[in-house]
Amino acid sequence: RQTATWEKVFGFSSTTFEDFLHKGRGEKNWMVRLLTNKFTEKLSGEDLEVAKEVLRTRCVIGLMDRMEESLERFNTYFGWSSPDGDDCKNGLLHGGVNRNPHPKIEVGSEVWNLL
């Protein structure tokens, strides 16, 4: 198991996700804010549509629960090929890197509602 001690956020390693949110560090709609470049303004339904359009037209998206399919999509899109490609893919799919256990967040729980 590898822990990213070099990352700037490592100082939060002993902080629970719930504590992090209670301290006001959670951001509502952070991805919409990032994609629309609206970090402090109130967001609208139109902002959500703009963010979805950015994702649809400018991003290659993969899903964690469909990782093998996602890796194939990336390979096709970027034209990646390598003699070691299958070994690399199998390592990512079955070994992983920098994985750490995290508790599940239950729908309706306090943490869920804070998010």
C-alpha positions as CSV (number, residue, x, y, z in Angstrom):
1,R,0.0,0.0,0.0
2,Q,1.3,3.4,-0.9
3,T,0.4,6.7,0.8
4,A,0.9,10.0,-1.0
5,T,2.9,11.7,1.7
6,W,4.3,14.1,-0.8
7,E,0.9,15.6,-1.7
8,K,0.1,19.0,-0.2
9,V,-3.1,17.8,1.3
10,F,-1.3,15.0,3.3
11,G,-1.7,17.1,6.4
12,F,-5.4,16.1,6.4
13,S,-4.6,12.4,6.8
14,S,-5.9,12.3,10.3
15,T,-9.0,14.4,9.5
16,T,-12.2,12.6,8.8
17,F,-14.2,13.6,5.8
18,E,-17.0,14.7,8.1
19,D,-14.6,17.0,10.1
20,F,-13.3,18.4,6.8
21,L,-16.8,19.3,5.8
22,H,-17.7,20.7,9.2
23,K,-14.7,23.1,9.0
24,G,-16.2,24.6,5.9
25,R,-13.7,23.2,3.5
26,G,-16.2,21.4,1.3
27,E,-17.2,23.2,-1.9
28,K,-20.7,22.9,-3.3
29,N,-20.8,22.1,-7.0
30,W,-17.0,22.3,-7.3
31,M,-16.9,20.7,-10.7
32,V,-19.5,23.0,-12.1
33,R,-17.6,25.9,-10.6
34,L,-14.3,24.7,-12.1
35,L,-15.8,24.1,-15.6
36,T,-17.6,27.4,-15.7
37,N,-14.9,29.5,-14.0
38,K,-17.5,30.8,-11.5
39,F,-15.8,30.3,-8.1
40,T,-17.8,32.7,-6.0
41,E,-20.9,33.7,-8.0
42,K,-24.3,32.0,-7.5
43,L,-24.7,29.1,-9.9
44,S,-27.7,28.5,-12.1
45,G,-29.2,25.7,-14.2
46,E,-27.6,27.3,-17.2
47,D,-24.2,26.9,-15.5
48,L,-24.9,23.2,-15.1
49,E,-25.7,22.9,-18.8
50,V,-22.5,24.7,-19.7
51,A,-20.5,22.4,-17.5
52,K,-22.1,19.3,-19.1
53,E,-21.4,20.7,-22.6
54,V,-17.8,21.2,-21.7
55,L,-17.6,17.6,-20.5
56,R,-19.4,16.3,-23.6
57,T,-17.3,18.2,-26.1
58,R,-13.9,18.7,-24.6
59,C,-13.2,15.8,-22.3
60,V,-12.6,12.0,-22.5
61,I,-14.4,10.5,-19.6
62,G,-13.9,7.2,-17.9
63,L,-15.8,5.5,-15.1
64,M,-14.2,3.8,-12.2
65,D,-16.8,1.0,-12.1
66,R,-16.1,0.4,-15.8
67,M,-12.3,0.8,-15.7
68,E,-11.4,-1.7,-18.4
69,E,-13.8,-0.1,-20.9
70,S,-12.5,3.3,-19.9
71,L,-8.9,2.3,-20.5
72,E,-9.8,1.0,-23.9
73,R,-11.5,4.3,-24.7
74,F,-8.4,6.2,-23.6
75,N,-6.1,3.9,-25.7
76,T,-8.3,4.5,-28.8
77,Y,-8.7,8.2,-28.3
78,F,-5.1,9.0,-27.6
79,G,-3.7,6.3,-30.0
80,W,-1.7,4.6,-27.2
81,S,-0.1,1.3,-27.9
82,S,2.9,-0.4,-26.3
83,P,4.4,-3.9,-26.2
84,D,3.9,-3.7,-22.4
85,G,0.4,-2.3,-22.7
86,D,-1.5,-5.3,-21.4
87,D,0.9,-5.7,-18.5
88,C,0.4,-2.0,-17.6
89,K,-3.4,-2.2,-18.0
90,N,-3.6,-5.4,-15.9
91,G,-1.4,-3.7,-13.2
92,L,-3.8,-0.7,-13.0
93,L,-7.0,-2.9,-13.1
94,H,-5.9,-5.4,-10.5
95,G,-3.0,-3.9,-8.5
96,G,-3.8,-0.2,-8.5
97,V,-1.6,2.6,-7.3
98,N,-2.0,4.8,-4.3
99,R,-5.2,3.1,-3.1
100,N,-6.4,3.8,0.4
101,P,-9.5,2.5,2.2
102,H,-12.3,5.0,2.7
103,P,-15.6,4.6,4.5
104,K,-18.7,4.5,2.4
105,I,-21.0,7.5,2.7
106,E,-24.6,6.4,3.3
107,V,-27.4,8.3,1.5
108,G,-29.2,10.5,4.0
109,S,-26.4,10.4,6.6
110,E,-25.0,13.6,8.1
111,V,-22.0,13.5,5.8
112,W,-24.2,13.0,2.8
113,N,-26.3,16.0,3.7
114,L,-23.2,18.1,4.3
115,L,-22.1,17.3,0.8
